[in-house]
C-alpha cells in the first residue's frame, strides 16, 4: 500500500479571537474534505457513499451544531 511521506507544518497561531475562530473553521473544512475523499474511494455503491457521508454530516451537526 502507498504511504505518503511525513511532512512538517508550521502554524502561526492567531492572536485574536476572530483569527482563532477562522482557523477552527478552516481546519474543520479540511477534515470534511478529507472524510469526503475517504468515503468516495470506498468500494461501495455511490448511493451508499452518499448515505454514509450524510450520516457523518448529521453526526457532526448533532455534536457541534452549526454557525447558522
N, C-alpha and C positions, 0 to 999 in steps of 0.2 A: 504494500500500500504506500502511496506517495505521502511523504511527510514534509511539510513546509519548513523552511529554515526559521530558526528563532530570530526575532528582531527585538530591538530595544526601542522604546518610545519615550520621549521626554515630553511631559505635560507640564506646562506652566499654569499652575492652578490659579484660577481667577481670584481676585481680592474682593470684588464687590458681590453683593447678594444676587444682583441681576446676572452677573457673569457666571456665578455658580449654578444658577437655575438653567442658563443657556447651555452650560457644559453637560449638566444632567440630561437635558433634552436631547442633545446630540449623541451622547452615549446610548441613550435609550433607542434612538433611531438606528444606530449602528447594530445594536443587538437584535432589533426586529428584522432588519435586513439579513443578518446572519442566520437567524432562525428560519426565515422565509427561504433562503438559499438552501439550507439543510433539508427542509421539508420538500422542496421542489426536486431535489436529487434522489429522494426515496423511491424505491422500485414498487410503487403502488399506483393505482389509477388516479388520474387528475381529480376526480370527484372526491376521493379520499384525502388527497393533499389539501384541497380547498377546505374540506370539513375539519381536518386537523388544524390547519392554520387558523380557522375561525374559532376553534376551541381554545387555542393558545391565546389569541387576542382577547377572547371573553374572560379567560382566567386572569390575564393581566389587568383588564379593566376592573374586574371584581377586587383584585388585590390592591391596585394602586390608584384607581379612579381615572378620571380624565381631566383635562385642563379646560374643557368647555362647559 
